Amino acid sequence: MLEGYRVWGARFVKLKEDQYLSNFCDKIQFVLSSNVLLTHFLNLVYSHFRYNHLFDGMALMHQFRIDDGIITYMSKFLHSDTYCINRAHDRIMVSEFGTVAMPDPCKSIFERFTSRFDILDATDNGSVNFVLYKGDYYATTETSFIHKVNPHTLETEEKINLTKYIAVNGATAHPHYDPDGTTYNMGNSYGKHGTMYNIIAVPPQLSDDEETLRGAKIVCGFEPEDSLNPSYYHSFGLLYLLIDS
């Protein structure tokens, strides 16, 4: 069944509900095999509730499998806790970057007022990027929650809380990878002296590893100019000699 649209000269044919097959034009020939993974946000509407910011939509994962000029495409929503609870209640239950969760309509006026002073639950909507830790792929955002994803089926397998393995409150979704397999990331922590920026190192996969992020550690930390008003950072850069020293 032809879907009737083209992308970059490719015609897509529907295989299953979430899979599409494409044969590239004769002018474009691939001599390599690859599996490309992408994740991004897709704005959704729950009943009459809408997200206020482009970055707030639920994470939609994409897979492009390239094999000798043939591309198979598949996409699935990340089945995060945020996605599942929003879908179950048909409204926005978890606050995002620019959207505050809808108040519970069953609460009284007083309960709604006092709930404004509650600490908001951090989202686990990993819509920013796929990262690689110890050979496994994780859909991530900028909180402490990441989701292990099967790169072949895009099934959501396991939710991981970084704070159980390392003393940070969150980390970026854009780490750096060392040739030896070590993954470096930047996180933050809060204490009695204010905020600290931390460089995190996750070691390569070991044969006897049983825990997901076993061996993760803080390599170094540094204070912001104003520890009570830390800066927002989306990504970061590293010099190898800085880490090596």
Secondary structure, DSSP 8 states (H G I E B T S, - for coil): -EEEEEETTEEEEEEETTEEEEE--TT-----EEEEEEEEEE--EETTEE-SSGGGSEEEEEEEEEETTEEEEEEEE---HHHHHHHHHTS--S--SS------TTS-HHHHHHHTTS---------SEEEEETTEEEEE-SSSEEEEE-TTT--EEEEEEGGGTSS-SEE-S--EE-TTS-EEEEEEEEETTEEEEEEEEE----TT--STTTT-EEEEEE--SSTTS----S-----HHHHH-
